[in-house]
Amino acid sequence: MAKIIHISIGMLIAILSCIVLCSNAQEHVFTKQVTKIIAGQNRNIKIDAEKAHIKITSSPDENYYIKIDFISKHTDKTKAEYQLSFFKHIITAKSKEVYVRNYILIGSNDELTGSIVAEYILKIPKNKTLTINNSLGDIIVENLRGNFHITTQY
């Protein structure tokens, strides 16, 4: 037997208003950008990343162009700004390797309640060995030759 539910016009307006207000909550976005140019030498490149979208293309010369945007989104402006501080990064150049790493460091009293992501755009010389380890993200490699070692986890 079907049950019939009676809702007053006032109750219906209240429910619809709540749905509209909740769906219109403003998302605050904070971004921190890191850029670095590393002079070309005979170096391979290794990337270790978390929650990263990585795009790698060929460099117009023998240099390494690295740009990382760390992005935090949350409906609470203070939390969006604070959660940006969870991202840490390392960019080093040794004699045989360029090493790029980002990781997320959340304190014991902290909680990730919004969305955070790292967006990489790298331009590297064409004929290098490329090693990428990325968890919770995607990887696009265009216009490169060489050896690729790619590991992803979702």
N, C-alpha and C positions, 0 to 999 in steps of 0.2 A: 504494500500500500504506500503510495507516495505521500510525503508530508508537504503541507503547504506552509510557507513561512510568510508572515505578514510584516512588512517593513514600512514604517511611516516615511513620509516625504522628508521630514527633518532628519531622520536617521540616514536615509539614502544620500542626502546632500552632505552630511557629515562624513560619510564613508568616502564619497567621491572627492571631497575637498582634501581629505587626508592622502588619498592616492596621488592627487595632483601635486600637493605640496611636497610629498616624499620624493616623487620622481623629478622634481625641479630643484633638488638640493644641489647647490653649486659645488663643483669639484675644484679644489685649489691645486695648482700645479707649481712645483718648485724644481728648478734645474740648476745643476752645477756642471760647468764644462771644463774639461781638461784637454789641452792640446800640447803636442810635442813633435818636433821635427828632429830626427836622428840622422846624422850624416851617413851616407852610404858607405859601406865596406862590405866585405864578403861575410855577411851575417845571415843566419836563418832567423825565423821568428817563431816564438812560442807564446800562445795566449791561453790563460786559465781564467774562465769567467763564470759568474753566477748571475742568473736572471738577466741575460744579455742578448740583445739582437746585434749580430755582428755582420757587417758588410765589408768585404775586402776586395779591392780592385788594384790594378797595376798603377805604379807610380810613373810620373812623366820622366823621372830621372832615377838615379840610384839611391835616393833618400827614402826614409820611412816617415810617412805622415800619419800621425795618430791623433784622433779626436774621439773623446768619449763624453757623452752627455749622460749624467746621472739624473734620473727623473723620479720625483715622488709625487703621488696624487692622493688626496684625501678630502673628504667633505669638511673636515676641521682644519682650518688654515694653520694653526699652531702645530698640529700633528704632522701635516704634510711637510712643513719646514723642518721639523725635528727629525722625521724619519729619513730625510736626505742624509743626515749625519751617519746613518747605518752603513753607507757605502764607504769602502776603503779601496785604495788602488796602489799599484806599484808599476812603474815603468823604468826599466833599466836597459842599458846597452853594454854588453861585454864584448870581448874580442870576437867571439863566434856567434853570438846570439842577442837578439832583441827580445826582451821578456816583458809581457804586458799581463797584468793580473788585476781583476777586481774581485772583491768578496764582500759579504754582508756580515757585519759584526753587531749583534744585538745584545745589549746588556741584560743581566739577569733580572732586572726590574722593568725592562722595556718589553714592548709588544708591538709586532708589526700588524697594523689594522688597516692600512691603506694599500696602495699599489706602488711598488718601486721597480725600476728597470734601468739597465745600462744600455745605451745605444752607441755602438762602436762604428766608426767609419775609418778604415785604414787604407792607405795607399802604400804598397810595398813594391820593390823591384820584382820583375817578372819571374826570374828563374831561381827561386829560393825554396828551401824546405819550409813548409808551413805546418805547425802543430797546433791544434785547437782542442781544448777541453771546455765544454760549455754545458752547464746544467740550467734547465728551465729557460731556454731561449732558442733562437734560430740562427742559422749561418747562411750567408750568401757569399760565394766566391766567384768573381768574374774576371775574365781577361788575364789569367795567370797560367804559368807553366811551372813545373817543378814537382816535388814530392809533397803530397798532402797526407796528414795524419789527423783525422777528425773524429772526436768522441763527443756524443751528446747524450744527455740524460733528461728525462721528463718526469 
